[in-house]
């Protein structure tokens, strides 16, 4: 153990440095998104804000479902490539994302035309945000651990988004402008990173993707779909059973929690790249690294949830209009999801790094089924608070399933049974 400790400390120091850059950009960007959500909630009011969030949830679900596997494999693949191969890797990624983006654009347009009311109109507007996703190469930056441009990427995109919201969203009729502003911000940030990557590493605009490299994205995509179902079940159930206004109240609280969870998810790509590099080396160092990062995430999640539960009600009263007063009580309970989410995210990426994506998909599906049942039962019995409680129960189920699988995969690697955690897609 003493032989591996210095190596582990080195990896922890490296991930700390990389995380500093990612965290700097993401804390600033999440702060701006926090301001943007408050601006939208107070301008669109509960019905318009609820419709906007239903539309965003649909489009965001499609995006994260379709791109999660591709982006995870891109991070893992780039982390193991030598410099001459990075140019082709970018071309393969752009080719895959172009086909996927166009399919999602058409699919979200169809969903918007089928969905009634304001939610349908806003879904159509959000659909255009898929077009600039063709050239999104941010996960290649994670893979090669070139992280300072990611900081600029997130801050710059949010500055564009917030600026457009402040300029064009003034009242309850401006929901479509908010959706179009989101797409414009994505275009600006993706062009910046693509040009920067092309100047350093080169980039073929399109390269034929190799099946052996990218097929593992399929089970990762399925696992991500299950996780996303868990994370978005609350808003979908509240909208379906309680209507747009209730969904607006729910979103005023849950979006603040989701911002924190998404920060952890972005950090997990830094962890994935570093773990992938260790994965080719010392198994004992790999196991110790996982346990220490998981421990830090658990401690940080518990501490953050305890603080946020205390300030939730005054925070909601400070930043939202009186119509959202009930969201303070919801937020004081909902923040406890964040106590469990960070370690769940790390466990999921550990399974991906170990090439145990099939196991990750099975465990994620199991947890999502429990979460969906808990959320629907909670909403029908107790309304909005039932959705919050059901989501926390689902988080615990999902986290336990993924953590148990991750510990097993890491221990098998440590015991030298490499075949046990090298699954093919």
C-alpha positions in Angstrom: 0.0 0.0 0.0 2.8 2.4 0.8 4.1 1.9 -2.7 0.9 3.1 -4.3 0.2 6.0 -1.9 2.6 8.4 -3.6 1.1 7.6 -7.0 -2.4 8.1 -5.7 -1.4 11.4 -4.2 0.0 12.4 -7.6 -3.3 11.5 -9.3 -5.3 13.3 -6.6 -3.1 16.4 -7.1 -3.6 16.2 -10.9 -7.4 15.8 -10.7 -7.4 18.7 -8.2 -5.7 20.9 -10.7 -7.9 19.9 -13.6 -11.0 20.2 -11.4 -9.9 23.7 -10.4 -10.2 24.9 -14.0 -13.5 23.0 -14.6 -14.9 24.1 -11.3 -14.0 27.7 -11.9 -15.9 27.8 -15.2 -18.8 25.8 -13.9 -19.3 27.6 -10.6 -19.4 30.9 -12.6 -21.6 29.4 -15.3 -24.0 27.8 -12.7 -24.2 31.1 -10.9 -25.2 32.8 -14.1 -27.7 30.0 -14.8 -29.1 30.6 -11.3 -29.6 34.2 -12.2 -31.1 33.2 -15.6 -33.6 30.9 -13.9 -34.7 33.5 -11.5 -35.1 36.1 -14.3 -37.2 33.6 -16.3 -39.3 32.5 -13.3 -40.1 36.1 -12.4 -40.8 37.3 -15.9 -42.8 34.3 -17.2 -44.5 33.5 -13.9 -45.5 30.1 -12.8 -47.5 28.9 -15.8 -45.0 30.2 -18.4 -42.1 29.0 -16.4 -43.6 25.6 -15.9 -44.3 25.3 -19.7 -40.7 26.4 -20.4 -39.3 23.8 -18.1 -41.4 21.0 -19.5 -40.1 21.9 -23.0 -36.5 22.1 -21.7 -36.9 18.8 -19.9 -38.0 17.1 -23.1 -35.2 18.5 -25.2 -32.6 18.1 -22.5 -33.6 14.5 -21.9 -33.2 13.8 -25.6 -29.8 15.5 -25.8 -28.4 13.8 -22.7 -29.8 10.5 -23.7 -28.4 10.6 -27.2 -25.0 12.2 -26.5 -24.1 10.7 -23.2 -22.7 7.5 -24.6 -20.8 9.3 -27.4 -19.3 11.9 -25.1 -18.3 9.4 -22.4 -16.6 7.2 -25.0 -15.0 10.3 -26.5 -13.5 11.2 -23.2 -12.3 7.7 -22.5 -10.9 7.2 -26.0 -9.1 10.6 -26.2 -7.5 9.9 -22.8 -5.7 6.8 -24.2 -4.7 8.2 -27.6 -1.3 9.5 -28.8 -1.2 12.9 -30.4 -1.3 11.8 -34.1 -4.6 10.0 -33.6 -6.5 12.9 -32.0 -7.3 14.5 -35.4 -9.1 11.5 -36.6 -10.9 11.1 -33.2 -12.3 14.6 -33.6 -13.5 13.8 -37.1 -15.3 10.6 -35.9 -16.9 12.5 -33.1 -18.2 15.3 -35.4 -19.6 12.7 -37.8 -21.5 10.9 -35.0 -22.8 14.1 -33.4 -23.9 15.5 -36.8 -26.1 12.5 -37.5 -27.4 12.4 -34.0 -28.1 16.1 -33.8 -30.1 16.1 -37.0 -32.2 13.2 -35.8 -32.9 14.9 -32.5 -33.8 18.1 -34.2 -36.5 16.3 -36.2 -37.7 14.3 -33.2 -38.0 17.4 -31.0 -39.8 19.3 -33.7 -42.3 16.4 -33.9 -42.7 16.4 -30.1 -43.3 20.1 -30.1 -46.1 19.9 -32.7 -47.8 17.1 -30.7 -47.5 18.8 -27.3 -50.4 21.2 -26.6 -50.2 24.8 -25.4 -47.1 26.9 -24.6 -45.0 23.8 -23.8 -45.3 22.7 -27.5 -44.3 26.0 -28.9 -41.3 26.3 -26.7 -40.2 22.7 -27.5 -40.2 23.7 -31.2 -38.0 26.7 -30.4 -35.6 24.6 -28.2 -35.3 22.1 -31.1 -33.0 24.5 -33.0 -30.4 24.3 -30.2 -29.6 20.8 -31.5 -28.1 22.1 -34.8 -24.9 23.7 -33.3 -24.3 20.5 -31.3 -22.8 18.9 -34.4 -19.4 20.5 -33.6 -19.4 20.0 -29.8 -15.9 18.7 -28.9 -15.7 19.6 -25.2 -15.3 16.0 -24.2 -12.1 15.7 -26.2 -10.7 18.5 -24.0 -11.7 16.5 -20.9 -10.0 13.4 -22.4 -6.6 15.1 -23.1 -7.0 17.0 -19.8 -6.7 20.4 -21.5 -9.2 22.1 -19.1 -8.7 25.9 -19.1 -10.5 26.3 -22.5 -13.4 24.5 -20.9 -13.6 27.2 -18.3 -13.9 29.9 -21.0 -16.4 27.7 -22.9 -18.8 27.5 -20.0 -18.5 31.1 -18.8 -18.6 32.6 -22.4 -21.7 30.6 -23.3 -23.6 31.6 -20.2 -22.6 35.3 -20.7 -24.2 35.1 -24.1 -27.3 33.4 -22.8 -27.8 35.7 -19.9 -27.2 38.8 -22.0 -29.8 37.7 -24.5 -32.3 36.9 -21.8 -31.9 40.3 -20.2 -32.3 41.9 -23.6 -35.3 40.0 -25.0 -37.2 38.3 -22.1 -39.3 41.0 -20.5 -42.8 39.5 -19.9 -45.0 36.4 -20.0 -45.1 36.2 -23.8 -41.3 36.0 -24.2 -40.8 32.2 -23.5 -39.9 31.5 -27.2 -37.1 34.1 -27.0 -35.6 32.3 -24.0 -35.5 29.0 -26.0 -33.8 30.7 -29.0 -31.3 32.4 -26.7 -30.3 29.0 -25.4 -29.5 27.8 -28.9 -27.5 31.0 -29.7 -25.3 30.5 -26.6 -24.6 26.8 -27.6 -23.6 28.0 -31.1 -21.1 30.5 -29.7 -19.4 28.2 -27.2 -19.2 25.3 -29.5 -17.6 27.3 -32.3 -15.0 28.6 -29.9 -13.9 25.2 -28.7 -13.9 23.6 -32.2 -11.7 26.3 -33.6 -9.3 26.0 -30.7 -9.1 22.2 -31.0 -8.5 22.4 -34.8 -5.7 24.9 -34.3 -3.8 22.7 -31.9 -4.7 19.1 -32.8 -6.3 19.4 -36.2 -9.7 18.1 -37.0 -11.1 16.2 -40.0 -14.6 17.6 -40.5 -15.9 14.0 -40.9 -14.2 10.6 -40.5 -15.9 7.3 -40.7 -16.5 6.1 -37.1 -14.9 2.7 -36.2 -17.4 0.3 -34.6 -15.0 -1.2 -32.1 -14.4 2.3 -30.6 -17.9 3.7 -30.5 -20.2 0.6 -29.9 -19.7 0.8 -26.1 -21.6 4.1 -26.3 -24.8 2.1 -26.7 -25.0 0.6 -23.2 -23.8 3.9 -21.7 -26.6 5.7 -23.6 -29.1 3.2 -22.2 -27.7 3.7 -18.7 -27.9 7.4 -19.0 -31.5 7.2 -20.2 -32.4 5.4 -17.0 -30.5 8.0 -14.9 -32.2 10.8 -16.8 -35.6 9.2 -16.2 -34.9 9.2 -12.5 -33.7 12.9 -12.6 -36.7 14.1 -14.6 -39.5 11.9 -13.4 -40.6 14.5 -10.8 -41.3 17.3 -13.3 -42.9 15.0 -15.8 -45.2 13.5 -13.1 -46.1 16.8 -11.6 -46.9 18.3 -15.0 -49.0 15.2 -16.0 -51.0 14.9 -12.7 -51.0 18.5 -11.4 -50.6 20.9 -14.4 -48.3 23.6 -15.6 -48.6 25.9 -12.5 -47.6 23.1 -10.2 -44.7 22.2 -12.5 -43.5 25.8 -12.2 -43.5 25.6 -8.4 -41.7 22.3 -8.5 -39.1 23.5 -11.0 -38.4 26.7 -9.0 -37.0 24.4 -6.3 -35.7 21.4 -8.3 -33.8 23.4 -10.9 -31.5 24.8 -8.1 -30.8 21.2 -7.0 -30.3 20.1 -10.6 -27.7 22.8 -11.2 -25.6 21.4 -8.3 -25.9 17.8 -9.6 -24.9 18.9 -13.1 -21.8 20.5 -11.7 -20.9 17.1 -10.2 -21.6 15.4 -13.5 -19.2 17.7 -15.4 -16.5 17.1 -12.7 -17.0 13.3 -13.3 -15.5 13.7 -16.8 -12.3 15.0 -15.2 -12.4 12.0 -13.0 -13.0 9.6 -15.9 -10.0 10.9 -17.9 -7.7 10.6 -14.9 -9.0 7.2 -13.8 -8.7 5.9 -17.4 -5.0 6.7 -17.3 -4.5 4.9 -14.0 -6.6 2.0 -15.3 -3.7 1.0 -17.5 -1.3 0.9 -14.5 -1.4 0.0 -10.9 -4.7 -1.7 -9.8 -4.2 -0.9 -6.1 -3.7 2.8 -6.9 -6.8 2.7 -9.0 -8.9 1.2 -6.2 -7.5 3.7 -3.6 -8.1 6.6 -6.0 -11.8 5.6 -6.5 -12.4 5.2 -2.7 -10.8 8.5 -1.8 -12.7 10.5 -4.5 -16.0 8.8 -3.6 -15.4 9.6 0.1 -14.7 13.3 -0.7 -17.9 13.4 -2.8 -20.0 11.9 -0.1 -18.7 14.3 2.5 -19.1 17.3 0.2 -22.6 16.3 -0.7 -23.7 15.9 2.9 -22.2 19.2 4.0 -23.7 21.1 1.0 -27.1 19.6 1.6 -27.1 20.5 5.3 -26.2 24.1 4.6 -28.7 24.4 1.7 -31.6 22.9 3.8 -31.1 25.7 6.3 -31.0 28.6 3.9 -33.6 27.2 1.4 -36.6 29.1 2.5 -35.0 32.5 2.9 -33.2 32.0 -0.4 -36.4 31.4 -2.2 -38.1 34.3 -0.5 -35.1 36.5 -1.5 -34.8 35.6 -5.2 -38.4 34.7 -6.3 -41.7 36.5 -6.4 -44.2 35.7 -3.7 -46.1 33.3 -6.0 -43.2 30.9 -5.5 -43.3 30.9 -1.7 -44.2 27.2 -1.5 -41.0 26.4 -3.3 -39.0 27.2 -0.2 -40.4 24.3 1.7 -39.9 22.0 -1.4 -36.3 23.1 -1.7 -35.5 22.5 1.9 -36.3 18.9 1.4 -35.2 18.5 -2.2 -31.6 19.5 -1.4 -31.0 16.2 0.3 -30.9 14.5 -3.1 -27.5 16.3 -3.5 -26.2 14.5 -0.5 -26.4 11.2 -2.4 -25.9 12.3 -6.1 -22.2 13.1 -6.3 -21.0 9.6 -5.2 -23.6 8.0 -7.5 -22.2 10.0 -10.5 -18.6 8.9 -9.6 -19.7 5.3 -9.3 -21.3 5.5 -12.8 -18.1 6.9 -14.4 -16.0 4.3 -12.6 -18.0 1.5 -14.3 -17.5 3.3 -17.6 -13.8 3.6 -17.1 -13.6 -0.1 -16.2 -15.5 -0.9 -19.5 -18.4 -2.3 -17.4 -21.0 -0.3 -19.3 -23.4 -3.2 -19.5 -23.4 -3.6 -15.7 -23.9 0.1 -15.4 -26.9 0.0 -17.6 -28.5 -2.9 -15.7 -28.0 -1.2 -12.3 -29.2 2.2 -13.6 -32.4 0.6 -15.0 -33.0 -1.1 -11.7 -32.6 2.2 -9.8 -34.7 4.1 -12.3 -37.6 1.7 -12.0 -37.7 2.2 -8.2 -37.4 5.9 -8.6 -40.2 6.2 -11.2 -42.5 4.1 -9.0 -41.7 6.2 -5.9 -42.2 9.5 -7.8 -45.6 8.5 -9.3 -46.8 7.1 -6.0 -45.7 10.2 -4.2 -47.3 12.6 -6.6 -50.6 10.8 -6.6 -50.7 10.6 -2.8 -49.1 13.8 -1.7 -48.8 16.1 -4.6 -45.6 18.1 -5.3 -43.9 17.2 -2.0 -44.5 13.5 -2.9 -42.5 14.0 -6.1 -39.6 15.5 -4.1 -39.7 12.6 -1.6 -40.0 10.0 -4.4 -37.0 11.5 -6.1 -34.8 11.2 -3.0 -35.9 7.6 -2.5 -35.0 7.0 -6.1 -31.6 8.6 -5.7 -30.9 6.3 -2.8 -31.9 3.2 -4.8 -29.9 4.3 -7.9 -26.9 5.2 -5.8 -26.8 2.0 -3.9 -27.1 -0.1 -7.1 -24.3 1.8 -9.0 -22.0 2.0 -6.0 -22.3 -1.7 -5.3 -21.5 -2.5 -9.0 -18.6 0.0 -9.0 -17.0 -1.4 -5.9 -17.3 -4.9 -7.4 -15.7 -3.8 -10.7 -12.8 -2.0 -8.9 -12.2 -5.0 -6.5 -12.1 -7.4 -9.4 -9.6 -5.2 -11.2 -7.5 -5.1 -8.0 -7.6 -8.9 -7.7 -6.2 -9.1 -11.2 -9.4 -10.6 -12.8 -9.2 -8.2 -15.7 -11.7 -10.2 -17.8 -14.3 -9.6 -15.1 -14.6 -5.9 -15.7 -13.7 -5.8 -19.4 -17.1 -6.0 -21.0 -17.7 -5.6 -24.6 -20.7 -3.5 -25.8 
